Amino acid sequence: MRLTDDEVRRFYRIWQPLLMFVNQERRLLPDVDVWDDAHPLTPERAKVLRDALWADDGLRNAFVERNPAGSIEAT
């Protein structure tokens, strides 16, 4: 499957806040409070959060329900 440019932008607009939400909920990287261009997250550290997300669907469901970053548009 190949995503369109718009779909790729939407994915990353949601992905970053989703991983930060996982970190806030699980405190897996307690030294990370901000993740942006000025404070990049290494792929290895992002993997820690991604693995926790894949291991617990409740995290994804809570993010969708709470929509803390206003990242999910109603369709």
C-alpha positions as CSV (number, residue, x, y, z in Angstrom):
1,M,0.0,0.0,0.0
2,R,1.3,3.4,-0.9
3,L,0.0,6.5,0.9
4,T,-0.6,9.8,-0.8
5,D,1.3,12.9,0.2
6,D,-1.7,14.1,2.2
7,E,-2.1,10.8,3.9
8,V,1.6,10.8,4.9
9,R,1.3,14.3,6.3
10,R,-1.8,13.3,8.3
11,F,-0.1,10.2,9.6
12,Y,2.8,12.2,11.0
13,R,0.5,14.9,12.4
14,I,-1.1,12.1,14.4
15,W,1.9,9.9,15.1
16,Q,4.0,12.3,17.0
17,P,1.2,13.3,19.5
18,L,0.3,9.6,19.8
19,L,3.8,8.6,20.8
20,M,3.9,11.5,23.3
21,F,0.6,10.4,24.7
22,V,2.0,6.9,25.2
23,N,5.0,8.3,27.0
24,Q,2.7,10.5,29.2
25,E,0.6,7.5,30.1
26,R,3.5,5.0,30.7
27,R,6.4,7.3,31.5
28,L,8.8,5.1,29.5
29,L,11.0,8.0,28.7
30,P,10.7,10.2,31.8
31,D,13.2,12.7,30.5
32,V,11.1,13.4,27.4
33,D,8.5,16.1,27.8
34,V,8.7,17.6,24.4
35,W,9.2,16.1,21.0
36,D,9.5,18.6,18.1
37,D,12.0,19.8,15.5
38,A,14.1,21.4,18.3
39,H,13.9,18.3,20.5
40,P,14.0,15.3,18.1
41,L,13.4,11.8,19.4
42,T,15.8,9.2,18.1
43,P,14.4,6.2,16.2
44,E,15.6,3.9,19.1
45,R,13.6,5.9,21.6
46,A,10.6,6.2,19.4
47,K,10.7,2.4,19.1
48,V,10.3,2.1,22.8
49,L,7.1,4.1,22.6
50,R,5.9,2.4,19.5
51,D,6.4,-1.1,21.0
52,A,4.4,-0.1,24.1
53,L,1.6,1.2,21.8
54,W,1.5,-2.0,19.8
55,A,1.4,-4.1,23.0
56,D,-1.7,-2.3,24.4
57,D,-4.6,-1.4,22.2
58,G,-6.1,0.5,25.2
59,L,-3.5,3.2,24.7
60,R,-4.6,3.8,21.1
61,N,-8.3,3.7,22.1
62,A,-7.7,6.2,24.9
63,F,-5.8,8.5,22.5
64,V,-8.7,8.4,20.0
65,E,-11.3,9.0,22.7
66,R,-9.5,11.8,24.4
67,N,-7.9,13.3,21.2
68,P,-5.5,15.3,23.4
69,A,-3.7,17.0,20.6
70,G,-6.8,17.7,18.5
71,S,-5.1,15.6,15.8
72,I,-7.9,13.4,14.7
73,E,-10.4,14.9,12.3
74,A,-14.0,13.7,12.3
75,T,-14.8,11.9,9.2
